């Protein structure tokens, strides 16, 4: 075996070892390196790990077999060196991710964000020296506060998902409002706004369920074998509208009368690829035509636009929005609301 092969294998090995609190056993490390095409023995792997632990902050957990390896918590590699463009992207990414990911998930890459800030802070002769006053990442619309995720939950579930093993969990059932014990077979992970969802099959059922990450109370590796879902595709699952609460599987043609300032915004950020906007009429209103998903998510978005967005078609959407407006007005009047002109009369 050449010196070049040894160096390549050891670099690949260093990339496979997680940072604490994550751990990876020697058997898994060996199999993953074999999958990458390296030819060597388990004894060679043990020798590599011992030699690398002299130069790198690697720790071996020998409390049980198989032994597990990890970098010490907070270890940040300087290879390759970070440049200014990468640092700026990371600073902006941190602001956005902090709104949607649990702190435990961000903790695994917080050292990268710290390095990015440190790099930009050292640029005293550069315009980016005051980077904190120059960049911002802000959400559009009202952002809800992300729910708290119990410590260790993110790490346990992401490890089960990537290494494909079943987990025994205590989960707070939303509808029954009590803890339920399940054996969960993770198939995917979706971040939707401030909430993360585990897509999984439960116990002996084959249908995919959505389990909110913050409702997991305990997670432990299960003795039961993992049951994969060979036909499952997370892209297809999302595209089929499973997170949009579809009303109907078929898209609909949306025709609406919208305000001119909203039309300007949608001209830059369309609601669909086939969107069409007319010229403003005498009242300054614009007709919108677009093919959109027939789901509640789209309806919720339209509701938030109020009188700036008047639906003409589909008729059932128009009627539903009108009924909602009537209910809001009726509730307000029942609780003492009077229009300004009525109050002055």
C-alpha positions as CSV (number, residue, x, y, z in Angstrom):
1,X,0.0,0.0,0.0
2,X,1.4,3.4,-1.0
3,X,1.9,6.4,1.3
4,X,-0.7,8.2,-0.8
5,X,-3.3,5.6,-0.2
6,X,-2.7,5.7,3.6
7,X,-3.1,9.5,3.6
8,X,-6.3,9.4,1.6
9,X,-7.7,6.7,3.9
10,X,-6.9,8.6,7.1
11,X,-8.4,11.8,5.7
12,X,-11.6,9.9,4.9
13,X,-11.5,8.4,8.4
14,X,-11.2,11.8,10.0
15,X,-14.3,13.0,8.1
16,X,-16.3,10.1,9.4
17,X,-15.7,10.7,13.1
18,X,-18.4,12.9,14.7
19,X,-17.9,15.7,17.2
20,X,-19.1,15.1,20.8
21,X,-21.7,14.2,21.9
22,X,-21.9,12.1,18.7
23,X,-20.0,8.8,18.6
24,X,-19.3,6.2,15.9
25,X,-18.2,2.7,16.6
26,X,-15.2,1.1,14.9
27,X,-17.3,-1.4,13.0
28,X,-19.3,1.3,11.4
29,X,-16.1,3.3,10.5
30,X,-14.6,0.2,9.0
31,X,-17.7,-0.6,6.8
32,X,-18.0,3.0,5.6
33,X,-14.4,3.2,4.6
34,X,-14.8,-0.1,2.7
35,X,-17.8,1.3,0.9
36,X,-15.6,4.2,-0.3
37,X,-13.2,1.7,-1.9
38,X,-10.4,1.4,0.6
39,X,-8.8,-2.0,1.1
40,X,-7.4,-2.6,4.5
41,X,-7.8,-4.7,7.7
42,X,-9.6,-3.9,11.0
43,X,-6.2,-4.0,12.6
44,X,-5.0,-1.2,10.3
45,X,-8.1,0.8,11.3
46,X,-7.2,0.5,15.0
47,X,-3.7,1.6,14.3
48,X,-4.9,4.5,12.2
49,X,-7.2,5.7,15.1
50,X,-4.4,5.4,17.6
51,X,-2.0,7.3,15.5
52,X,-4.5,10.0,14.6
53,X,-5.5,10.5,18.2
54,X,-1.9,11.7,18.9
55,X,-2.3,14.6,16.5
56,X,-6.1,15.3,16.6
57,X,-8.4,15.7,19.7
58,X,-10.0,12.2,19.3
59,X,-11.4,10.4,22.2
60,X,-12.3,6.7,22.4
61,X,-15.2,5.5,24.6
62,X,-14.2,2.1,25.9
63,X,-17.0,1.8,28.4
64,X,-18.7,-0.8,26.2
65,X,-18.0,-2.8,23.0
66,X,-17.8,-2.0,20.2
67,X,-15.6,1.0,21.1
68,X,-16.8,4.4,19.9
69,X,-14.8,7.4,18.7
70,X,-15.5,11.1,18.7
71,X,-13.8,14.5,18.5
72,X,-13.9,16.5,21.7
73,X,-16.8,18.9,21.9
74,X,-16.2,22.3,20.2
75,X,-13.3,21.0,18.0
76,X,-13.1,23.2,14.9
77,X,-10.8,22.2,12.1
78,X,-8.8,24.9,10.3
79,X,-8.6,22.9,7.1
80,X,-9.3,24.4,4.7
81,X,-8.9,28.0,5.8
82,X,-12.1,30.1,5.7
83,X,-12.3,33.0,3.3
84,X,-14.3,36.2,3.6
85,X,-17.2,35.2,1.2
86,X,-17.7,32.0,3.2
87,X,-17.6,33.8,6.5
88,X,-20.3,36.3,5.3
89,X,-22.6,33.6,4.1
90,X,-22.3,31.7,7.4
91,X,-23.1,34.8,9.4
92,X,-26.3,35.4,7.4
93,X,-27.2,31.7,7.6
94,X,-26.9,31.7,11.3
95,X,-29.5,34.4,11.6
96,X,-31.9,32.5,9.5
97,X,-31.3,29.0,10.9
98,X,-31.7,30.3,14.5
99,X,-35.4,30.8,13.8
100,X,-36.1,27.3,12.6
101,X,-33.6,24.9,14.1
102,X,-33.5,23.8,17.8
103,X,-30.4,25.0,19.7
104,X,-29.2,21.5,20.0
105,X,-29.0,21.1,16.2
106,X,-27.3,24.4,15.8
107,X,-24.8,23.5,18.5
108,X,-23.1,21.0,16.1
109,X,-22.1,23.9,13.8
110,X,-21.9,26.8,16.2
111,X,-18.1,26.6,16.1
112,X,-18.3,27.4,12.3
113,X,-20.4,30.5,13.0
114,X,-17.9,31.6,15.7
115,X,-15.0,31.2,13.3
116,X,-16.9,33.2,10.7
117,X,-17.5,36.1,13.1
118,X,-13.9,35.9,14.3
119,X,-12.7,36.0,10.7
120,X,-14.8,39.1,9.8
121,X,-13.8,40.8,13.1
122,X,-10.2,40.7,12.0
123,X,-10.7,42.6,8.8
124,X,-10.0,46.0,10.3
125,X,-8.9,47.5,6.9
126,X,-11.9,46.0,5.1
127,X,-15.4,47.4,4.8
128,X,-16.6,44.1,6.4
129,X,-14.9,45.1,9.7
130,X,-18.4,46.3,10.8
131,X,-20.2,43.3,9.4
132,X,-22.7,43.2,12.2
133,X,-24.1,46.5,11.1
134,X,-24.1,45.6,7.4
135,X,-25.9,42.3,7.0
136,X,-29.3,41.0,8.2
137,X,-31.6,38.1,7.5
138,X,-35.3,38.8,8.2
139,X,-38.4,36.6,7.7
140,X,-41.4,37.7,5.7
141,X,-44.6,37.7,7.7
142,X,-45.1,36.8,11.3
143,X,-42.6,34.2,12.6
144,X,-43.7,32.1,15.5
145,X,-41.2,31.2,18.3
146,X,-39.8,27.7,17.8
147,X,-40.9,25.2,20.4
148,X,-38.3,23.8,22.8
149,X,-36.8,20.4,21.9
150,X,-35.5,18.3,24.9
151,X,-31.7,18.0,25.1
152,X,-30.4,15.0,23.1
153,X,-33.5,14.4,21.1
154,X,-32.2,16.0,17.8
155,X,-28.9,14.1,18.1
156,X,-30.6,10.7,18.8
157,X,-33.1,11.0,16.0
158,X,-30.7,12.3,13.4
159,X,-28.3,9.5,14.2
160,X,-31.2,6.9,13.9
161,X,-32.2,8.4,10.6
162,X,-28.7,8.5,9.0
163,X,-27.7,5.1,10.4
164,X,-31.1,3.5,9.8
165,X,-32.1,1.9,13.1
166,X,-35.4,1.8,15.0
167,X,-35.9,3.9,18.1
168,X,-38.2,3.4,21.1
169,X,-39.8,6.7,22.1
170,X,-42.2,8.4,24.5
171,X,-44.2,10.8,22.4
172,X,-46.8,13.4,23.4
173,X,-49.8,12.6,21.3
174,X,-51.4,15.9,20.0
175,X,-54.9,14.6,19.9
176,X,-55.1,12.4,23.0
177,X,-52.8,14.9,24.9
178,X,-51.0,12.1,26.7
179,X,-47.7,10.3,26.3
180,X,-47.6,7.3,24.0
181,X,-44.9,4.7,23.6
182,X,-43.9,3.8,20.0
183,X,-41.3,2.0,18.1
184,X,-40.4,4.5,15.4
185,X,-38.6,3.8,12.1
186,X,-37.3,7.2,10.8
187,X,-37.5,7.7,7.0
188,X,-37.0,11.5,6.7
189,X,-36.8,14.9,8.4
190,X,-38.6,18.1,7.3
191,X,-38.2,21.6,8.7
192,X,-41.4,23.6,8.2
193,X,-41.3,27.1,9.6
194,X,-40.4,26.9,13.3
195,X,-41.2,23.2,13.7
196,X,-39.2,20.1,12.6
197,X,-41.0,16.9,11.7
198,X,-39.7,13.3,11.7
199,X,-41.3,11.3,8.8
200,X,-41.6,7.7,10.0
201,X,-43.5,4.5,10.2
202,X,-44.7,3.5,13.7
203,X,-44.7,0.0,15.2
204,X,-45.9,-2.4,12.6
205,X,-47.8,0.1,10.4
206,X,-46.6,0.9,6.9
207,X,-48.0,4.4,6.4
208,X,-45.8,7.5,6.9
209,X,-46.6,9.6,9.9
210,X,-45.5,13.2,10.7
211,X,-44.1,13.4,14.3
212,X,-43.2,16.9,15.6
213,X,-39.7,16.9,17.0
214,X,-40.5,18.9,20.1
215,X,-43.1,16.3,21.2
216,X,-40.5,13.6,21.7
217,X,-39.9,13.1,25.4
218,X,-37.4,10.2,25.3
219,X,-35.5,8.4,22.6
220,X,-33.6,5.1,22.8
221,X,-32.2,2.7,20.3
222,X,-34.7,-0.2,19.9
223,X,-33.9,-3.9,20.0
224,X,-36.4,-4.3,17.2
225,X,-35.0,-4.5,13.6
226,X,-35.3,-1.3,11.4
227,X,-38.1,-1.5,8.8
228,X,-37.2,0.6,5.7
229,X,-39.8,2.0,3.3
230,X,-38.2,1.2,-0.1
231,X,-40.7,3.2,-2.1
232,X,-40.6,6.3,0.0
233,X,-39.2,9.5,-1.5
234,X,-39.2,12.6,0.7
235,X,-39.3,14.9,-2.4
236,X,-42.4,13.1,-3.8
237,X,-44.0,13.2,-0.3
238,X,-43.7,16.9,-0.1
239,X,-44.6,17.6,-3.7
240,X,-47.8,15.6,-3.2
241,X,-49.0,18.3,-0.8
242,X,-48.6,16.3,2.5
243,X,-47.4,19.4,4.3
244,X,-49.9,21.7,2.5
245,X,-53.0,19.9,3.8
246,X,-54.4,19.4,0.3
247,X,-58.1,19.9,-0.4
248,X,-57.8,18.1,-3.7
249,X,-54.9,16.4,-5.4
250,X,-55.4,18.4,-8.6
251,X,-54.2,22.0,-8.9
252,X,-56.7,24.8,-9.7
253,X,-56.8,27.9,-11.9
254,X,-56.8,30.9,-9.6
255,X,-58.3,34.1,-10.9
256,X,-58.3,37.1,-8.6
257,X,-58.6,40.8,-8.6
258,X,-55.6,42.3,-6.7
259,X,-54.3,45.6,-5.6
260,X,-51.6,47.3,-7.7
261,X,-48.9,47.2,-5.0
262,X,-49.5,43.5,-4.5
263,X,-49.3,43.0,-8.2
264,X,-45.9,44.7,-8.3
265,X,-44.7,42.3,-5.6
266,X,-46.0,39.2,-7.4
267,X,-44.5,40.4,-10.6
268,X,-41.1,40.0,-8.9
269,X,-42.0,36.9,-6.9
270,X,-44.7,34.9,-8.8
271,X,-47.2,32.5,-7.2
272,X,-46.6,30.0,-10.0
273,X,-44.5,29.5,-13.2
274,X,-47.5,30.3,-15.4
275,X,-48.7,33.4,-13.6
276,X,-50.2,36.2,-15.7
277,X,-50.9,39.7,-14.6
278,X,-53.1,42.2,-16.6
279,X,-52.6,45.9,-17.0
280,X,-54.2,47.9,-14.1
281,X,-57.9,48.9,-14.7
282,X,-59.5,52.2,-14.0
283,X,-59.5,51.5,-10.3
284,X,-55.9,50.4,-10.3
285,X,-56.7,46.8,-9.7
286,X,-54.9,44.0,-11.6
287,X,-56.3,40.6,-12.7
288,X,-54.1,37.6,-11.6
289,X,-54.3,34.2,-13.3
290,X,-52.2,31.3,-12.1
291,X,-52.2,27.6,-11.6
292,X,-51.8,26.9,-7.9
293,X,-52.1,23.9,-5.5
294,X,-55.6,23.3,-4.2
295,X,-54.5,23.3,-0.6
296,X,-55.3,25.0,2.7
297,X,-51.8,26.6,2.8
298,X,-52.6,28.7,-0.3
299,X,-55.9,29.7,1.2
300,X,-54.3,30.7,4.5
301,X,-51.9,32.9,2.5
302,X,-54.8,34.6,0.6
303,X,-56.7,35.2,3.8
304,X,-53.7,37.2,5.2
305,X,-53.9,39.6,2.2
306,X,-57.4,40.8,3.1
307,X,-59.1,43.2,0.7
308,X,-55.9,43.4,-1.5
309,X,-56.8,40.0,-2.9
310,X,-60.3,39.2,-4.1
311,X,-60.8,35.7,-5.5
312,X,-63.1,35.3,-8.5
313,X,-62.3,31.6,-9.1
314,X,-62.4,28.9,-7.9
315,X,-66.0,29.7,-6.7
316,X,-65.6,27.5,-3.6
317,X,-62.6,29.6,-2.5
318,X,-64.4,32.8,-3.2
319,X,-67.4,31.6,-1.1
320,X,-65.2,30.3,1.7
321,X,-63.3,33.6,2.0
322,X,-66.6,35.6,2.0
323,X,-68.0,33.3,4.7
324,X,-64.9,33.8,6.8
325,X,-65.2,37.6,6.5
326,X,-68.8,37.5,7.4
327,X,-68.0,35.4,10.5
328,X,-65.3,37.8,11.6
329,X,-67.7,40.8,11.3
330,X,-70.5,38.9,13.1
331,X,-68.2,38.0,15.9
332,X,-66.9,41.6,16.3
333,X,-70.5,43.0,16.3
334,X,-71.6,40.4,18.9
335,X,-68.8,41.7,21.1
336,X,-69.7,45.3,20.9
337,X,-68.0,46.4,17.6
338,X,-69.5,49.4,15.8
339,X,-68.3,51.1,12.6
340,X,-67.0,54.6,13.0
341,X,-69.9,56.1,11.2
342,X,-72.4,54.2,13.5
343,X,-70.6,55.5,16.6
344,X,-70.7,59.1,15.4
345,X,-74.4,58.9,14.4
